[in-house]
Amino acid sequence: SKTPFILAAVIFVCSLVLLSIFKTAETQLNHLNNAMVIAEEMANGSDDLTNYARYYVTTKDDQWKKRFENIIKVRNGEEPNKDNVKISFKDKVKSIGFSTSESDLILKSEALSNNLAALEVKAFDSISKGKIEQNWEVQQFYYTQAQMFMFGEEYNKHKNEIMNTIDKFTNDVYARLKSDYQMSMNLAWILITIINISLIILVISVQHHNKIISMSSNVKVS
């Protein structure tokens, strides 16, 4: 007589755990989406810095230098981002809650980007010196130096290191969350199976109980 109540309790508990698993899986997917957004922000920011710096040393137009400087200010939390919020890239990464190794990777890409920005600033200094130089040959030397800073082998090497670090961050987060998500889904299927089996047994138990009652009633009538 206690079997239906036991089965109902099992189904209830399994259902609660199942809901919790689905909630966890949703959190894992959101976490992966946050990782993609962070990686894209760093990659796009790095590309914009490169493009604006190269535009500046090529055209000598100050608008590109201003855009370059604005990206640095937004990344440092000194200017509002596209969401009109002042928050540094480092604080944004910390607020999401990546693992230590993952946070270290994406922040390493920021540090590498900042180091590359130092090389870009050197190119800007060469342009500034060229603009005030009266001697044409010396002026062209500074302009050529700026071009070498921005298009040379050293620049491309550091740029590739930034992008590779971002890719590694993305791959590491994806691998971890994929494993966690798969474990959650496996456990979910086990619970679903237990619930279904419990429901079948519950139905059989209730039918059996009703049959016994019916037989007892017939005996009494007789």
Disulfide bonds with the S-S distance in Angstrom:
none
